[in-house]
Amino acid sequence: MIFINSMAAKITAKGYIVLLYVIFSVIYYEIVIQLVSVKKPILIHISEIDHMLTHSNDENEILRLLEECNTLYKTIEKDANSLY
């Protein structure tokens, strides 16, 4: 009888641990997916600006694009720093 109760307690404990793991995983991945879906268009826009910067010869355009790029970087700075 003691063995049966002990096994039931172990199975229950493992079930709770798995449940907690699944809950934390779902929350974590939901947060990551939400952050990526919000930040990806900004990163694509920064990439486009970078491409324009490498092919531009106009100094005023380069300064304007650098300012725009810096502004975009500041909007995602906190999230980008947390990745690295």
Order of alpha helices (4+ residues) and beta strands (2+ residues): alpha-alpha
